[in-house]
Amino acid sequence: MINKTFLITVFLIFAIGSVNAQSLTIEECYQMAKANYPAIKKMDLIAETSDYDLKNVNKKFLPQLNISGQATYQSETVGFGDAIGALPGGIELPSLSKDQYKIQGEINQLLYDGGSNASQKELIKANKELQEQNLEANLYAINSRINNIFFSVLLMDAQLKQNEINKANLQTQIQKTEAAFENGVAFKSNVDELKAEIVNIEMAGTEYQSNRTAFLKMLSMFIGREIGNATQLEIPRTEFLNTSINRPELKAFELQKSVFEVQKKDLRSSYLPQLSAFFQGGYGRPTLNIIENEFGGWYMTGIRLNWSLGSLYTLSNRKNTLALNQQSVDADKETFLFNTRLDLAQQDENVKKYIELIRKDEEAIVLRTSVTKSAEAQLNNGVITTHEYIQKLNAEHLTRQNKILHEVQLLQAKYNQKFITGN
């Protein structure tokens, strides 16, 4: 029974530890931030709007019903007796009434629209793809903000770790100095000065921890998930950089040009004829047989041709306008690539700079470590004061902190390269 209880307790301890020590990668942050960003809702709205537009275009080939009516009074009408003259046998020809009435309906069925319907559907789909890609480009920009926050947390983690190492070194020296004080070979002020430095280190640790918490809260808001202080951010692995530019904005430029291509094809339908079938039916006075001048019904059916050639006057200008719009998109694309290459060149120099700084940091750490060890021995032998020893120790600590800063900056610069290239 005791063994079972012990095993359960151990299991719970490890289970709780695994929950509190959750890890998070930068790629996971990218995905969750994109899914959580309010603008992502527009993706569904774009799709739904496009579906409605397509349905409306398809209804163009449904039968169209028009109903009209009128009642009129005319100052004059046709008199058939006056026009034809008297008929044999005293037969009188009727004359049209001055008050006339008509209500009619017409069903029109489009048979051929010159390709306008197909072009409109193609244009709706092209605009949908363009809007979605523009949204993708806007969402991609979030990655840059995630980079800044993510690497700021990593920097705080590294500084906290180095701070604890520095604190441990001082605590070891405090133990030695306290022993020396008890043996009468050191002053109480020496111990107090070392303890005061511990307080300074703890204050720096408090500031680092506070900054880390603040950055984690910002990251939590971006990804839509609560991140506790126990959560560890995994240090990203740097891979071989593909220098080709594959940003989502480039696809958006191409889709914009394709929209203009579809609009250019749609110009053709503007000067082609339209053919439709129709059926008219009505009731009123007079009917189609106006001689009777009586109330009655009638109908008429047939084929109707509409061919408007007025668009030919502006066809050339509209083609030229679309061509200029495409050239404008090409200019925007070249400007984007130019600025992107400038940003990439700057990050390339940053990577080289941080690599060189880290190499110098390592040299400085070796020298500062040697100086600190020598100072520690001198302090133990009473050659230097505690204050002088703390100065040497802080100089080594600062050098190590600089290396940590440059390492995180190097990693962030490489990820900025990935962001800039879109790889």
Secondary structure, 3 states (H helix, E strand, C coil): CHHHHHHHHHHHHHHHHHHHCCEECHHHHHHHHHHHCHHHHHHHHHHHHHHHHHHHHHHHHCCEEEEEEEEEECCCCCEHHHHHCCCHHHCCCCECCCEEEEEEEEEEEEEECCCHHHHHHHHHHHHHHHHHHHHHHHHHCHHHHHHHHHHHHHHHHHHHHHHHHHHHHHHHHHHHHHHHHHCCCCCHHHHHHHHHHHHHHHHHHHHHHHHHHHHHHHHHHHHCCCCCCCCEECCCCCCCCCCCCCCHHHHHHHHHHHHHHHHHHHHHHCCCCEEEEEEEEEEEECCCCCCCCCCEEEEEEEEEEECCCCCHHHHHHHHHHHHHHHHHHHHHHHHHHHHHHHHHHHHHHHHHHHHHHHHHHHHHHHHHHHHHHHHHHHHHCCCCCHHHHHHHHHHHHHHHHHHHHHHHHHHHHHHHHHHHHCC
